[in-house]
């Protein structure tokens, strides 16, 4: 992707160790690519080996602050997260409403969305892991 955003394969390397940690065990090779329709950024998706329902996906996209605020509303992330980028919100469920966390962080015209699906995990630990992933991804974005 242009503008200094890492390509999808590189995005996967940025948080691979954190994916293993948040999912609680070994992960399969990641799936990654462009978010469609283009140009909607890049994504990387890890799943726990043997359990497709336990997964983490990160999407990275250039966006304005107003786009980030609109996306936060769209995905219902309404819990402010202090100290992460210039703007960050989360919700304590996965994007489709199951156990997990959904987080949006924005800084310097780059937005990162972290979605964790994991049943039976400690919510506070999942939240911290999602914040760590977002922080690591924003650190490699321009």
PyMOL commands that set and color helices and strands:
alter all, ss='L'
color gray80, all
select helices_A, chain A and resi 8-23+65-74+123-140
alter helices_A, ss='H'
color red, helices_A
select strands_A, chain A and resi 31-34+42-48+51-62+79-80+87-91+100-107+110-117
alter strands_A, ss='S'
color yellow, strands_A
deselect
rebuild
show_as cartoon
